[in-house]
Amino acid sequence: MIEFKLTGEYIPMIQLLKAAHLVATGGEAQIVVSEGEVTYNGQVDYRKRLKVKRGDVVEFRGNKIMVI
């Protein structure tokens, strides 16, 4: 599990995927989100600008990110 320490109130989903080094570019992040490869708190979510906050869990290709 990856623990991502949030410095602000939230981080957009595509930026979180880039910051956690699970994708190389923002464009790649947008594609994987739009294709339903990412789950947010256990549900597939297609929103690229989704505001991920503390306590949320994002999963992508077997990697789990816990936002703290």
KEDO-799025 format. One line per 5 residues: number of its first residue (from 1); their letters; for each residue x, y, z of N, C-alpha, C. Coordinates in steps of 0.1 Angstrom, whole numbers, plus 5000, padded with zeros to 4 digits. Example, Ala and Ser with C-alpha at 12.3 -4.5 7.8 and 13.67 -1.06 7.14 Angstrom:
1	as	5132:4943:5078:5123:4955:5078:5132:4967:5078; 5128:4978:5071:5137:4989:5071:5129:5000:5079 $
# end
This chain:
1	miefk	5008:4988:5000:5000:5000:5000:5009:5012:5000; 5005:5022:4992:5012:5035:4991:5004:5045:5000; 5011:5051:5009:5005:5062:5018:5009:5075:5012; 4999:5083:5007:5002:5096:5001:4998:5107:5011; 5007:5115:5015:5005:5126:5025:5000:5138:5017 $
6	ltgey	4987:5142:5020:4981:5153:5013:4985:5166:5020; 4990:5176:5013:4994:5188:5019:4983:5199:5019; 4973:5198:5009:4962:5207:5009:4949:5200:5013; 4938:5206:5009:4925:5200:5012:4922:5188:5004; 4926:5188:4991:4924:5177:4982:4934:5177:4971 $
11	ipmiq	4934:5166:4963:4942:5165:4951:4934:5159:4940; 4934:5164:4928:4926:5158:4917:4932:5144:4914; 4922:5135:4910:4926:5121:4908:4938:5119:4899; 4938:5127:4887:4949:5125:4878:4962:5129:4883; 4962:5140:4891:4974:5144:4898:4979:5134:4908 $
16	llkaa	4970:5128:4915:4974:5118:4925:4981:5106:4918; 4975:5101:4907:4982:5090:4900:4996:5093:4895; 4998:5106:4891:5011:5110:4887:5020:5111:4899; 5015:5117:4910:5024:5120:4922:5028:5106:4928; 5019:5096:4927:5023:5083:4933:5031:5075:4923 $
21	hlvat	5035:5081:4912:5043:5074:4902:5037:5061:4896; 5024:5061:4895:5017:5050:4889:5015:5052:4874; 5016:5064:4869:5015:5067:4855:5026:5077:4852; 5030:5078:4839:5041:5087:4836:5037:5101:4833; 5025:5102:4827:5020:5116:4823:5005:5118:4827 $
26	ggeaq	5002:5131:4827:4988:5134:4829:4978:5128:4819; 4983:5128:4806:4975:5122:4796:4972:5107:4798; 4982:5100:4803:4981:5086:4806:4971:5084:4817; 4972:5093:4827:4962:5093:4839:4948:5095:4834; 4946:5104:4825:4933:5107:4820:4927:5095:4813 $
31	ivvse	4935:5088:4805:4931:5076:4798:4927:5065:4807; 4935:5062:4817:4932:5051:4826:4919:5053:4834; 4917:5066:4838:4905:5070:4846:4893:5068:4837; 4894:5074:4824:4882:5074:4815:4879:5059:4811; 4889:5050:4811:4886:5036:4807:4881:5028:4819 $
36	gevty	4880:5034:4831:4875:5026:4842:4885:5018:4849; 4897:5020:4848:4908:5012:4854:4911:5016:4869; 4905:5027:4874:4908:5032:4887:4895:5031:4896; 4897:5027:4908:4886:5027:4917:4888:5037:4928; 4877:5043:4933:4878:5053:4943:4869:5048:4954 $
41	ngqvd	4875:5045:4966:4867:5040:4977:4859:5028:4973; 4865:5019:4965:4858:5006:4962:4849:5007:4950; 4847:5019:4944:4838:5020:4932:4846:5025:4920; 4843:5020:4908:4849:5026:4896:4844:5040:4895; 4853:5050:4892:4849:5064:4890:4856:5069:4878 $
46	yrkrl	4849:5076:4869:4854:5080:4857:4857:5095:4857; 4856:5102:4868:4859:5116:4869:4874:5119:4871; 4879:5126:4861:4893:5129:4860:4897:5139:4871; 4888:5148:4873:4891:5159:4883:4885:5157:4897; 4882:5144:4899:4876:5140:4912:4885:5145:4923 $
51	kvkrg	4880:5152:4934:4887:5157:4945:4890:5146:4955; 4902:5140:4955:4905:5130:4965:4910:5136:4978; 4904:5132:4989:4907:5138:5002:4912:5128:5012; 4917:5133:5023:4922:5124:5034:4912:5113:5037; 4917:5101:5039:4909:5090:5042:4904:5082:5030 $
56	dvvef	4905:5088:5018:4901:5081:5006:4911:5070:5002; 4906:5060:4995:4915:5049:4990:4913:5048:4975; 4924:5049:4968:4923:5048:4953:4931:5035:4949; 4925:5027:4940:4932:5015:4936:4934:5016:4921; 4946:5011:4916:4949:5011:4902:4959:5000:4899 $
61	rgnki	4956:4991:4891:4965:4980:4887:4972:4973:4898; 4964:4969:4908:4969:4962:4920:4976:4971:4930; 4977:4984:4928:4983:4993:4937:4972:5000:4945; 4973:5001:4958:4963:5008:4966:4970:5020:4972; 4964:5032:4970:4969:5044:4976:4959:5049:4987 $
66	mvi	4965:5050:4999:4957:5056:5010:4961:5070:5012; 4952:5079:5011:4955:5093:5013:4954:5097:5028; 4965:5102:5033:4965:5106:5047:4968:5121:5049 $
# end
